Amino acid sequence: MVDLGNAAAGRFCWVDLAAVDAERAKEFYGHVFGWTSAEQWANGGHFARMRLSDQDVGSIYQLKRAYRDQGVPSHWTPYIRVDDANDAARRAVSHGGTVIVRPFVVPGIAQIALILDSVGAQVGLWQPIAATAKETSDG
């Protein structure tokens, strides 16, 4: 799950935690599992890349106040590796899914999006940045 460069399309490859208290969550996972964190900016905010033995294991970010005020709890989102996040989002919609966060680039990492599948389960789409750069250079 941590070797994103070699994850095949269609496989789960990443996970992140939207936390009602991101600082407390980082402390918890640091103490319980030995994870360290490195802050990074993306999509107008920031998140913590969680690492173990110099390998990324996932990320944690602060759940927005508007969602907390609506009673949305902390939750994990798994990501599925895709070759093209925009195309995967379009295919999801054409098969009864809903795009809840349109594809955007996390600098140096991936182009990601969030969808609800046809039965309402949330899942992320993960297009590694190397694939994004290759597609841009190809054409």
Disulfide bonds with the S-S distance in Angstrom:
none
